[in-house]
Amino acid sequence: MRICVAGAYGAFGLKHLDALANIDGVEVTSVMGPTKDKIEALAAERGIGHAGVTLEECIARDDVDAVIVGTPDHWHQRISVDALRAGKAVYCEKPMVHSIAEGADL
């Protein structure tokens, strides 16, 4: 499975990257973060082929099968729904929304 980690250089994103490095058959092919220099440095350090600052550029890639959402909570819904609509599998560890009302427009 080829994975994009969204929010890759945050605490949870880094934990996911460390764990994924130990799973046979899993490759992190893309990482996403809000600061171009930081996310590109992380990708280079970890040997990851793509670093992006928008979800759209990451999920448009043919070498991304799934997205792990490691961003702050307020981004979970948008990232999860957009990735699912793009045909990607999604792992969202925390709640996608904080109330039923927030999820009503999905």
Secondary structure, DSSP 8 states (H G I E B T S, - for coil): -EEEEETTTSHHHHHHHHHHTTSTT-EEEEEE-S-HHHHHHHHHHHT-SEEESSHHHHHT-TT--EEEE-S-GGGHHHHHHHHHHTT-EEEE-S-S-SSHHHHTT-
